[in-house]
Amino acid sequence: MKKTSIVSAFLSLLILAAGCQKAKTPAQQINVVMKKYDIQPNVIHVKRGEPVELDVTTSDVQHGLDVPDLGIKESVQPGRTTRINFTPQKQGEFKVVCGVICGPHHEDMMGKLVVE
């Protein structure tokens, strides 16, 4: 009888503790399209400390989505979605560039990631 009471109390505490855990915040999902010589949206707004998922596509040639100051450097292939997950910890404005030379106006292919 004593053993059953102890097990019941232990299970009750486990259930109570599980219910008190903070729910995981879903990622902010943003679609990004790269094409010669453009990144859309040109300005991406996210919140510091909150998870972000960028779904990046291109329909013309290979590109690279790079945010050097945040350590993001991902290849983007035609016909595929490149999923980039991160949680920004620094507030500010960060340059987004194409990391793969994609033609004569490659250097004009820029955007901005704003972490609020």
The first five atom37 places (N, CA, C, CB, O) and aatype in JSON, in Angstrom:
{
  "aatype": [12, 11, 11, 16, 15, 9, 19, 15, 0, 13, 10, 15, 10, 10, 9, 10, 0, 0, 7, 4, 5, 11, 0, 11, 16, 14, 0, 5, 5, 9, 2, 19, 19, 12, 11, 11, 18, 3, 9, 5, 14, 2, 19, 9, 8, 19, 11, 1, 7, 6, 14, 19, 6, 10, 3, 19, 16, 16, 15, 3, 19, 5, 8, 7, 10, 3, 19, 14, 3, 10, 7, 9, 11, 6, 15, 19, 5, 14, 7, 1, 16, 16, 1, 9, 2, 13, 16, 14, 5, 11, 5, 7, 6, 13, 11, 19, 19, 4, 7, 19, 9, 4, 7, 14, 8, 8, 6, 3, 12, 12, 7, 11, 10, 19, 19, 6],
  "atom_mask": [
    [1, 1, 1, 1, 1],
    [1, 1, 1, 1, 1],
    [1, 1, 1, 1, 1],
    [1, 1, 1, 1, 1],
    [1, 1, 1, 1, 1],
    [1, 1, 1, 1, 1],
    [1, 1, 1, 1, 1],
    [1, 1, 1, 1, 1],
    [1, 1, 1, 1, 1],
    [1, 1, 1, 1, 1],
    [1, 1, 1, 1, 1],
    [1, 1, 1, 1, 1],
    [1, 1, 1, 1, 1],
    [1, 1, 1, 1, 1],
    [1, 1, 1, 1, 1],
    [1, 1, 1, 1, 1],
    [1, 1, 1, 1, 1],
    [1, 1, 1, 1, 1],
    [1, 1, 1, 0, 1],
    [1, 1, 1, 1, 1],
    [1, 1, 1, 1, 1],
    [1, 1, 1, 1, 1],
    [1, 1, 1, 1, 1],
    [1, 1, 1, 1, 1],
    [1, 1, 1, 1, 1],
    [1, 1, 1, 1, 1],
    [1, 1, 1, 1, 1],
    [1, 1, 1, 1, 1],
    [1, 1, 1, 1, 1],
    [1, 1, 1, 1, 1],
    [1, 1, 1, 1, 1],
    [1, 1, 1, 1, 1],
    [1, 1, 1, 1, 1],
    [1, 1, 1, 1, 1],
    [1, 1, 1, 1, 1],
    [1, 1, 1, 1, 1],
    [1, 1, 1, 1, 1],
    [1, 1, 1, 1, 1],
    [1, 1, 1, 1, 1],
    [1, 1, 1, 1, 1],
    [1, 1, 1, 1, 1],
    [1, 1, 1, 1, 1],
    [1, 1, 1, 1, 1],
    [1, 1, 1, 1, 1],
    [1, 1, 1, 1, 1],
    [1, 1, 1, 1, 1],
    [1, 1, 1, 1, 1],
    [1, 1, 1, 1, 1],
    [1, 1, 1, 0, 1],
    [1, 1, 1, 1, 1],
    [1, 1, 1, 1, 1],
    [1, 1, 1, 1, 1],
    [1, 1, 1, 1, 1],
    [1, 1, 1, 1, 1],
    [1, 1, 1, 1, 1],
    [1, 1, 1, 1, 1],
    [1, 1, 1, 1, 1],
    [1, 1, 1, 1, 1],
    [1, 1, 1, 1, 1],
    [1, 1, 1, 1, 1],
    [1, 1, 1, 1, 1],
    [1, 1, 1, 1, 1],
    [1, 1, 1, 1, 1],
    [1, 1, 1, 0, 1],
    [1, 1, 1, 1, 1],
    [1, 1, 1, 1, 1],
    [1, 1, 1, 1, 1],
    [1, 1, 1, 1, 1],
    [1, 1, 1, 1, 1],
    [1, 1, 1, 1, 1],
    [1, 1, 1, 0, 1],
    [1, 1, 1, 1, 1],
    [1, 1, 1, 1, 1],
    [1, 1, 1, 1, 1],
    [1, 1, 1, 1, 1],
    [1, 1, 1, 1, 1],
    [1, 1, 1, 1, 1],
    [1, 1, 1, 1, 1],
    [1, 1, 1, 0, 1],
    [1, 1, 1, 1, 1],
    [1, 1, 1, 1, 1],
    [1, 1, 1, 1, 1],
    [1, 1, 1, 1, 1],
    [1, 1, 1, 1, 1],
    [1, 1, 1, 1, 1],
    [1, 1, 1, 1, 1],
    [1, 1, 1, 1, 1],
    [1, 1, 1, 1, 1],
    [1, 1, 1, 1, 1],
    [1, 1, 1, 1, 1],
    [1, 1, 1, 1, 1],
    [1, 1, 1, 0, 1],
    [1, 1, 1, 1, 1],
    [1, 1, 1, 1, 1],
    [1, 1, 1, 1, 1],
    [1, 1, 1, 1, 1],
    [1, 1, 1, 1, 1],
    [1, 1, 1, 1, 1],
    [1, 1, 1, 0, 1],
    [1, 1, 1, 1, 1],
    [1, 1, 1, 1, 1],
    [1, 1, 1, 1, 1],
    [1, 1, 1, 0, 1],
    [1, 1, 1, 1, 1],
    [1, 1, 1, 1, 1],
    [1, 1, 1, 1, 1],
    [1, 1, 1, 1, 1],
    [1, 1, 1, 1, 1],
    [1, 1, 1, 1, 1],
    [1, 1, 1, 1, 1],
    [1, 1, 1, 0, 1],
    [1, 1, 1, 1, 1],
    [1, 1, 1, 1, 1],
    [1, 1, 1, 1, 1],
    [1, 1, 1, 1, 1],
    [1, 1, 1, 1, 1]
  ],
  "atom_positions": [
    [[0.83, -1.2, 0.0], [0.0, 0.0, 0.0], [0.87, 1.26, 0.0], [-0.94, 0.0, 1.21], [0.61, 2.2, -0.74]],
    [[1.93, 1.26, 0.85], [2.83, 2.39, 0.95], [3.57, 2.59, -0.38], [3.83, 2.18, 2.09], [3.77, 3.73, -0.81]],
    [[3.97, 1.5, -1.01], [4.68, 1.55, -2.28], [3.8, 2.15, -3.38], [5.15, 0.14, -2.68], [4.28, 2.94, -4.2]],
    [[2.52, 1.8, -3.4], [1.57, 2.31, -4.38], [1.39, 3.82, -4.19], [0.22, 1.59, -4.26], [1.3, 4.55, -5.18]],
    [[1.34, 4.29, -2.97], [1.18, 5.72, -2.68], [2.39, 6.51, -3.15], [0.95, 5.94, -1.18], [2.26, 7.61, -3.69]],
    [[3.57, 5.94, -2.94], [4.8, 6.61, -3.35], [4.86, 6.7, -4.88], [6.05, 5.87, -2.8], [5.21, 7.75, -5.42]],
    [[4.53, 5.62, -5.57], [4.53, 5.61, -7.03], [3.5, 6.61, -7.56], [4.24, 4.18, -7.58], [3.79, 7.35, -8.49]],
    [[2.31, 6.63, -6.97], [1.27, 7.57, -7.4], [1.72, 9.02, -7.2], [-0.02, 7.32, -6.62], [1.48, 9.86, -8.07]],
    [[2.35, 9.32, -6.09], [2.83, 10.68, -5.81], [3.92, 11.07, -6.81], [3.37, 10.77, -4.37], [3.95, 12.2, -7.3]],
    [[4.81, 10.13, -7.1], [5.89, 10.39, -8.05], [5.33, 10.67, -9.45], [6.87, 9.19, -8.1], [5.76, 11.62, -10.11]],
    [[4.38, 9.85, -9.89], [3.77, 10.05, -11.21], [3.02, 11.38, -11.27], [2.82, 8.89, -11.54], [3.05, 12.06, -12.29]],
    [[2.35, 11.74, -10.21], [1.64, 13.02, -10.16], [2.61, 14.19, -10.3], [0.84, 13.15, -8.85], [2.31, 15.16, -11.0]],
    [[3.76, 14.1, -9.64], [4.77, 15.16, -9.75], [5.32, 15.26, -11.17], [5.91, 14.91, -8.75], [5.54, 16.36, -11.67]],
    [[5.55, 14.12, -11.81], [6.04, 14.12, -13.2], [5.04, 14.79, -14.14], [6.32, 12.69, -13.66], [5.43, 15.6, -14.98]],
    [[3.78, 14.45, -13.99], [2.74, 15.03, -14.84], [2.64, 16.53, -14.59], [1.37, 14.36, -14.58], [2.51, 17.31, -15.54]],
    [[2.71, 16.95, -13.35], [2.65, 18.37, -13.0], [3.86, 19.11, -13.58], [2.59, 18.55, -11.48], [3.71, 20.19, -14.13]],
    [[5.05, 18.54, -13.45], [6.26, 19.17, -13.97], [6.21, 19.28, -15.49], [7.51, 18.38, -13.53], [6.63, 20.29, -16.05]],
    [[5.7, 18.28, -16.17], [5.6, 18.32, -17.63], [4.65, 19.42, -18.08], [5.13, 16.96, -18.18], [4.9, 20.06, -19.1]],
    [[3.6, 19.64, -17.36], [2.64, 20.68, -17.71], [3.16, 22.08, -17.48], [0.0, 0.0, 0.0], [2.64, 23.03, -18.06]],
    [[4.19, 22.24, -16.66], [4.74, 23.55, -16.34], [5.83, 23.99, -17.31], [5.27, 23.56, -14.95], [6.26, 25.14, -17.25]],
    [[6.29, 23.11, -18.18], [7.36, 23.48, -19.1], [6.84, 24.47, -20.14], [7.93, 22.23, -19.79], [5.69, 24.39, -20.58]],
    [[7.72, 25.39, -20.51], [7.37, 26.41, -21.49], [7.25, 25.75, -22.87], [8.44, 27.55, -21.52], [8.1, 24.97, -23.28]],
    [[6.17, 26.09, -23.56], [5.96, 25.56, -24.91], [6.99, 26.16, -25.86], [4.52, 25.85, -25.4], [7.32, 27.34, -25.75]],
    [[7.47, 25.36, -26.8], [8.44, 25.83, -27.78], [7.76, 26.81, -28.74], [9.06, 24.64, -28.56], [6.7, 26.53, -29.28]],
    [[8.4, 27.97, -28.94], [7.86, 28.98, -29.84], [8.03, 28.51, -31.27], [8.55, 30.35, -29.61], [9.14, 28.13, -31.66]],
    [[6.96, 28.53, -32.08], [7.13, 28.13, -33.48], [7.97, 29.16, -34.23], [5.75, 27.97, -34.17], [7.94, 30.35, -33.93]],
    [[8.71, 28.68, -35.2], [9.58, 29.57, -35.97], [8.76, 30.5, -36.85], [10.55, 28.75, -36.82], [7.72, 30.12, -37.38]],
    [[9.26, 31.73, -37.0], [8.67, 32.66, -37.95], [9.13, 32.19, -39.33], [9.1, 34.16, -37.67], [10.33, 32.16, -39.61]],
    [[8.19, 31.83, -40.19], [8.51, 31.28, -41.51], [8.43, 32.38, -42.55], [7.56, 30.11, -41.87], [7.42, 33.07, -42.65]],
    [[9.53, 32.54, -43.33], [9.59, 33.59, -44.34], [10.07, 32.96, -45.66], [10.55, 34.75, -43.89], [11.09, 32.28, -45.7]],
    [[9.32, 33.2, -46.73], [9.73, 32.76, -48.06], [10.62, 33.81, -48.68], [8.49, 32.48, -48.96], [10.29, 35.0, -48.7]],
    [[11.77, 33.37, -49.21], [12.72, 34.26, -49.86], [12.96, 33.73, -51.27], [14.07, 34.36, -49.05], [13.21, 32.54, -51.45]],
    [[12.89, 34.61, -52.26], [13.13, 34.23, -53.65], [14.36, 34.99, -54.15], [11.87, 34.53, -54.55], [14.43, 36.21, -54.05]],
    [[15.32, 34.24, -54.69], [16.54, 34.82, -55.26], [16.5, 34.61, -56.77], [17.83, 34.19, -54.63], [16.2, 33.51, -57.24]],
    [[16.81, 35.65, -57.52], [16.92, 35.53, -58.97], [17.84, 36.64, -59.45], [15.5, 35.62, -59.68], [18.07, 37.63, -58.75]],
    [[18.36, 36.47, -60.66], [19.26, 37.49, -61.19], [18.53, 38.83, -61.18], [19.74, 37.14, -62.63], [17.48, 38.86, -61.81]],
    [[18.88, 39.81, -60.62], [19.89, 40.13, -59.62], [19.14, 40.75, -58.46], [21.02, 41.09, -60.16], [19.28, 41.93, -58.16]],
    [[18.32, 39.92, -57.82], [17.34, 40.41, -56.87], [17.13, 39.39, -55.75], [16.01, 40.71, -57.57], [17.22, 38.18, -55.96]],
    [[16.85, 39.91, -54.57], [16.46, 39.1, -53.41], [15.13, 39.66, -52.93], [17.57, 39.11, -52.26], [15.04, 40.86, -52.64]],
    [[14.11, 38.82, -52.84], [12.79, 39.27, -52.38], [12.3, 38.41, -51.22], [11.76, 39.24, -53.54], [12.37, 37.18, -51.34]],
    [[11.82, 38.95, -50.13], [11.74, 40.39, -49.89], [13.13, 40.98, -49.73], [10.88, 40.68, -48.65], [14.06, 40.31, -49.27]],
    [[13.26, 42.24, -50.1], [14.55, 42.91, -50.04], [14.95, 43.22, -48.6], [14.52, 44.2, -50.86], [16.13, 43.27, -48.27]],
    [[13.96, 43.44, -47.74], [14.19, 43.66, -46.31], [13.39, 42.62, -45.55], [13.79, 45.13, -45.87], [12.18, 42.49, -45.73]],
    [[14.09, 41.87, -44.69], [13.46, 40.81, -43.89], [13.5, 41.27, -42.43], [14.21, 39.42, -44.07], [14.56, 41.59, -41.9]],
    [[12.34, 41.3, -41.77], [12.24, 41.72, -40.37], [12.0, 40.49, -39.49], [11.1, 42.77, -40.18], [11.09, 39.71, -39.74]],
    [[12.84, 40.34, -38.46], [12.68, 39.25, -37.48], [12.89, 39.82, -36.08], [13.69, 38.08, -37.76], [13.32, 40.96, -35.92]],
    [[12.58, 39.01, -35.07], [12.73, 39.46, -33.69], [13.88, 38.71, -33.01], [11.41, 39.25, -32.9], [14.05, 37.5, -33.17]],
    [[14.66, 39.47, -32.25], [15.78, 38.9, -31.52], [15.29, 37.82, -30.56], [16.54, 40.0, -30.75], [14.29, 38.0, -29.86]],
    [[15.99, 36.69, -30.54], [15.68, 35.62, -29.61], [14.55, 34.7, -30.05], [0.0, 0.0, 0.0], [14.24, 33.73, -29.35]],
    [[13.93, 34.99, -31.19], [12.83, 34.13, -31.67], [13.28, 33.34, -32.89], [11.58, 34.99, -32.0], [13.93, 33.88, -33.78]],
    [[12.93, 32.04, -32.94], [13.36, 31.2, -34.06], [12.8, 31.67, -35.4], [12.94, 29.76, -33.81], [11.67, 32.15, -35.49]],
    [[13.64, 31.53, -36.43], [13.29, 31.95, -37.78], [13.57, 30.79, -38.73], [14.1, 33.24, -38.21], [14.55, 30.06, -38.58]],
    [[12.7, 30.62, -39.71], [12.92, 29.65, -40.78], [12.78, 30.38, -42.11], [11.91, 28.45, -40.68], [11.7, 30.85, -42.46]],
    [[13.89, 30.46, -42.84], [13.86, 31.04, -44.18], [13.76, 29.9, -45.17], [15.13, 31.93, -44.46], [14.59, 28.99, -45.16]],
    [[12.74, 29.93, -46.03], [12.6, 28.96, -47.11], [13.01, 29.68, -48.39], [11.11, 28.38, -47.21], [12.26, 30.51, -48.91]],
    [[14.21, 29.37, -48.88], [14.82, 30.12, -49.97], [14.77, 29.31, -51.26], [16.27, 30.5, -49.63], [15.14, 28.14, -51.28]],
    [[14.3, 29.96, -52.34], [14.22, 29.3, -53.65], [14.81, 30.19, -54.73], [12.76, 28.95, -54.0], [14.97, 31.4, -54.55]],
    [[15.14, 29.55, -55.85], [15.55, 30.25, -57.07], [15.06, 29.43, -58.25], [17.1, 30.46, -57.13], [15.01, 28.2, -58.19]],
    [[14.69, 30.11, -59.32], [14.23, 29.38, -60.5], [15.18, 29.56, -61.68], [12.84, 29.82, -60.89], [14.97, 28.96, -62.73]],
    [[16.23, 30.39, -61.51], [17.12, 30.61, -62.65], [18.46, 29.89, -62.52], [17.35, 32.08, -62.83], [18.68, 28.87, -63.18]],
    [[19.35, 30.37, -61.7], [20.68, 29.77, -61.55], [20.98, 29.57, -60.08], [21.77, 30.66, -62.21], [20.22, 30.01, -59.22]],
    [[22.1, 28.92, -59.78], [22.52, 28.74, -58.39], [22.86, 30.1, -57.78], [23.73, 27.77, -58.28], [23.5, 30.94, -58.42]],
    [[22.42, 30.29, -56.56], [22.75, 31.47, -55.78], [23.25, 31.01, -54.42], [21.52, 32.44, -55.64], [23.29, 29.81, -54.13]],
    [[23.63, 31.95, -53.59], [24.0, 31.64, -52.21], [23.43, 32.72, -51.32], [0.0, 0.0, 0.0], [23.64, 33.9, -51.58]],
    [[22.7, 32.33, -50.28], [22.17, 33.33, -49.34], [23.16, 33.43, -48.19], [20.73, 32.94, -48.82], [23.33, 32.49, -47.41]],
    [[23.82, 34.58, -48.11], [24.84, 34.81, -47.09], [24.47, 36.02, -46.24], [26.22, 35.01, -47.74], [24.13, 37.09, -46.76]],
    [[24.55, 35.84, -44.93], [24.45, 36.94, -43.98], [25.74, 36.85, -43.15], [23.11, 36.86, -43.05], [25.73, 36.25, -42.07]],
    [[26.84, 37.43, -43.65], [28.15, 37.22, -43.05], [28.23, 37.53, -41.55], [29.15, 38.07, -43.76], [28.85, 36.77, -40.81]],
    [[27.61, 38.61, -41.1], [27.7, 38.99, -39.69], [26.96, 38.04, -38.75], [27.17, 40.38, -39.51], [27.17, 38.09, -37.54]],
    [[26.1, 37.19, -39.29], [25.38, 36.21, -38.46], [25.87, 34.78, -38.72], [23.87, 36.29, -38.72], [25.34, 33.82, -38.16]],
    [[26.89, 34.64, -39.58], [27.45, 33.32, -39.85], [26.57, 32.44, -40.73], [0.0, 0.0, 0.0], [26.7, 31.22, -40.71]],
    [[25.69, 33.05, -41.51], [24.8, 32.28, -42.4], [25.41, 32.28, -43.79], [23.34, 32.88, -42.41], [25.71, 33.33, -44.35]],
    [[25.58, 31.07, -44.36], [26.15, 30.91, -45.7], [25.58, 29.61, -46.26], [27.73, 30.89, -45.68], [26.06, 28.53, -45.93]],
    [[24.55, 29.74, -47.12], [23.87, 28.55, -47.65], [23.73, 28.62, -49.16], [22.48, 28.4, -47.02], [23.43, 29.68, -49.72]],
    [[23.96, 27.5, -49.81], [23.79, 27.38, -51.25], [22.3, 27.24, -51.57], [24.6, 26.18, -51.81], [21.57, 26.58, -50.83]],
    [[21.88, 27.86, -52.67], [20.48, 27.78, -53.11], [20.48, 27.26, -54.55], [19.75, 29.18, -52.99], [20.99, 27.93, -55.45]],
    [[19.91, 26.09, -54.75], [19.9, 25.42, -56.06], [18.55, 25.61, -56.76], [20.21, 23.92, -55.9], [17.51, 25.62, -56.1]],
    [[18.56, 25.77, -58.09], [17.29, 25.87, -58.82], [16.42, 24.64, -58.61], [17.56, 26.06, -60.32], [16.9, 23.51, -58.59]],
    [[15.11, 24.89, -58.44], [14.16, 23.79, -58.3], [14.1, 23.15, -56.93], [0.0, 0.0, 0.0], [13.36, 22.19, -56.74]],
    [[14.87, 23.65, -55.97], [14.87, 23.1, -54.6], [14.66, 24.23, -53.6], [16.2, 22.35, -54.29], [14.98, 25.39, -53.87]],
    [[14.12, 23.87, -52.45], [13.99, 24.83, -51.36], [15.12, 24.61, -50.37], [12.6, 24.71, -50.66], [15.33, 23.49, -49.89]],
    [[15.83, 25.67, -50.06], [16.87, 25.62, -49.03], [16.26, 26.18, -47.76], [18.18, 26.42, -49.45], [15.85, 27.34, -47.73]],
    [[16.2, 25.37, -46.71], [15.6, 25.78, -45.44], [16.72, 26.19, -44.49], [14.73, 24.63, -44.82], [17.62, 25.4, -44.18]],
    [[16.66, 27.43, -44.03], [17.67, 27.97, -43.12], [16.99, 28.3, -41.8], [18.37, 29.24, -43.73], [16.12, 29.17, -41.74]],
    [[17.39, 27.6, -40.74], [16.83, 27.83, -39.41], [17.88, 28.49, -38.52], [16.34, 26.5, -38.77], [19.04, 28.06, -38.48]],
    [[17.48, 29.54, -37.83], [18.38, 30.21, -36.89], [17.56, 31.01, -35.9], [19.38, 31.13, -37.64], [16.37, 31.27, -36.11]],
    [[18.21, 31.39, -34.81], [17.6, 32.26, -33.79], [18.55, 33.43, -33.6], [17.33, 31.48, -32.42], [19.6, 33.27, -32.96]],
    [[18.21, 34.61, -34.13], [19.12, 35.75, -34.02], [19.25, 36.23, -32.58], [18.64, 36.9, -34.9], [18.25, 36.39, -31.87]],
    [[20.49, 36.46, -32.16], [20.75, 36.9, -30.79], [21.18, 38.36, -30.72], [21.82, 36.03, -30.16], [21.16, 38.97, -29.65]],
    [[21.56, 38.93, -31.88], [22.01, 40.34, -31.92], [20.98, 41.18, -32.65], [23.4, 40.46, -32.6], [20.49, 40.8, -33.71]],
    [[20.66, 42.34, -32.07], [19.79, 43.29, -32.75], [20.62, 44.08, -33.75], [19.07, 44.24, -31.74], [21.83, 44.26, -33.57]],
    [[19.96, 44.57, -34.8], [20.66, 45.41, -35.75], [20.22, 45.13, -37.17], [0.0, 0.0, 0.0], [19.28, 44.38, -37.42]],
    [[20.93, 45.77, -38.11], [20.67, 45.57, -39.53], [21.87, 44.84, -40.12], [20.41, 46.94, -40.26], [23.02, 45.25, -39.92]],
    [[21.61, 43.76, -40.86], [22.67, 42.92, -41.38], [22.52, 42.77, -42.89], [22.65, 41.54, -40.69], [21.41, 42.55, -43.4]],
    [[23.64, 42.88, -43.61], [23.63, 42.78, -45.06], [23.39, 41.33, -45.48], [24.95, 43.31, -45.65], [24.01, 40.41, -44.95]],
    [[22.48, 41.15, -46.46], [22.22, 39.86, -47.08], [22.77, 39.95, -48.5], [20.66, 39.48, -47.07], [22.43, 40.88, -49.24]],
    [[23.61, 39.0, -48.89], [24.22, 39.03, -50.22], [24.12, 37.66, -50.88], [25.68, 39.48, -50.15], [23.89, 36.65, -50.22]],
    [[24.32, 37.66, -52.18], [24.42, 36.4, -52.92], [25.87, 35.94, -52.82], [23.96, 36.57, -54.42], [26.78, 36.69, -53.15]],
    [[26.07, 34.72, -52.37], [27.41, 34.19, -52.15], [27.98, 33.41, -53.32], [0.0, 0.0, 0.0], [29.07, 32.86, -53.21]],
    [[27.25, 33.36, -54.43], [27.71, 32.64, -55.62], [27.67, 33.62, -56.8], [26.82, 31.36, -55.91], [26.63, 34.24, -57.06]],
    [[28.78, 33.76, -57.51], [28.8, 34.67, -58.66], [27.8, 34.16, -59.69], [30.24, 34.78, -59.28], [27.94, 33.06, -60.22]],
    [[26.79, 34.99, -59.95], [25.67, 34.55, -60.78], [25.5, 35.36, -62.05], [24.4, 34.61, -59.97], [24.5, 35.2, -62.75]],
    [[26.45, 36.22, -62.36], [26.36, 37.0, -63.58], [27.0, 38.37, -63.41], [0.0, 0.0, 0.0], [27.57, 38.66, -62.36]],
    [[26.91, 39.22, -64.45], [27.63, 40.49, -64.45], [27.14, 41.5, -63.4], [27.51, 41.11, -65.79], [27.89, 42.42, -63.06]],
    [[25.93, 41.37, -62.88], [25.43, 42.31, -61.87], [25.3, 41.65, -60.49], [24.07, 42.88, -62.31], [24.52, 42.09, -59.65]],
    [[26.07, 40.6, -60.3], [26.06, 39.85, -59.04], [26.26, 40.76, -57.82], [27.16, 38.77, -59.07], [25.59, 40.6, -56.8]],
    [[27.19, 41.72, -57.93], [27.5, 42.58, -56.78], [26.33, 43.48, -56.39], [28.71, 43.44, -57.1], [26.32, 44.04, -55.29]],
    [[25.33, 43.63, -57.27], [24.15, 44.44, -56.96], [23.08, 43.65, -56.2], [23.55, 45.0, -58.24], [22.09, 44.21, -55.75]],
    [[23.3, 42.36, -56.07], [22.29, 41.48, -55.46], [22.45, 41.52, -53.94], [22.43, 40.01, -55.99], [23.2, 40.74, -53.35]],
    [[21.73, 42.45, -53.32], [21.84, 42.65, -51.87], [20.47, 42.86, -51.25], [22.75, 43.84, -51.55], [19.53, 43.29, -51.91]],
    [[20.38, 42.55, -49.99], [19.18, 42.79, -49.21], [19.59, 43.11, -47.78], [0.0, 0.0, 0.0], [20.77, 43.33, -47.49]],
    [[18.6, 43.13, -46.89], [18.88, 43.48, -45.5], [18.04, 42.61, -44.58], [18.62, 44.98, -45.23], [16.86, 42.38, -44.84]],
    [[18.66, 42.14, -43.5], [17.96, 41.41, -42.44], [17.95, 42.33, -41.22], [18.66, 40.02, -42.12], [19.01, 42.68, -40.7]],
    [[16.76, 42.7, -40.77], [16.62, 43.6, -39.62], [16.16, 42.77, -38.43], [15.62, 44.76, -39.93], [15.08, 42.17, -38.45]],
    [[16.99, 42.75, -37.38], [16.65, 42.05, -36.15], [16.22, 43.1, -35.13], [17.85, 41.19, -35.62], [17.02, 43.95, -34.72]],
    [[14.95, 43.02, -34.74], [14.38, 44.03, -33.82], [14.4, 43.53, -32.4], [12.94, 44.4, -34.22], [13.97, 44.23, -31.48]]
  ]
}
